[in-house]
């Protein structure tokens, strides 16, 4: 993979570059802060951006959102030594494809990169192999799916994984209000619903979606597996949840089990 490194610690950048090169990856850029990073990304277009949280100027969470808004095809591996309790959840909700807590070992970060690569490969399989394979016939319209997530990268990856599982994604939207309208219009078999979205969040939209399309199985998508959140979603009608960052084996197993395949 072509990897760009953004970390304000020069020694860390050097160590990461050596690790990635030894693992067969190509380091295509190395920067110490996030200022002007979009210009570098636009010129280089890496496959993966290894991004530190605490940087001079803008922090990593702000940068992820900017990168994912314009280049959802770029995977971001978020790195931090922060002890903030919810930092991993926030990074996942912002669109991070992977997460590394410092200090880390060589095996750990190479394994995380491989997981990110495997996820993107699985998500891209439909496109790279030509026309999407036909979904297995199960009660017609109920074989369709809608995706609601405010992050373009998550929508892109989730679409590939759902279609690889035999569903046809008929619409992808960015907030709960749009998800509700899509549920009314399509009556999908499955609706993947992000918890944290603008305009209307997933938990607010959930009971309205269940009422508008009672045959739809709503799956919450979240960076947090908090028991209170899971219980609340289940009480409002969700059939389960998928944790970010997305991983193919979990998503595809969950969907196939839900569809009885």
Secondary structure, DSSP 8 states (H G I E B T S, - for coil): -EEEEE-S-HHHHHHHHHHHHHTT-EEEEEESS-TTHHHHHHHH--SEEEEESS-SSS-HHHHHHHHHHH-TTSEEEEEE----TTHHHHHHHHT-SEEEESS--HHHHHHHHHHHHHHHHHHHHHHHTSS------SSGGGGEEEEE-S-HHHHHHHHHHHHHTT-EEEEEESSHHHHHHHHHHH--SEEEEESS-SSS-HHHHHHHHHHH-TT-EEEEEES---HHHHHHHHHHT--EEEESS--HHHHHHHHHHHTT-
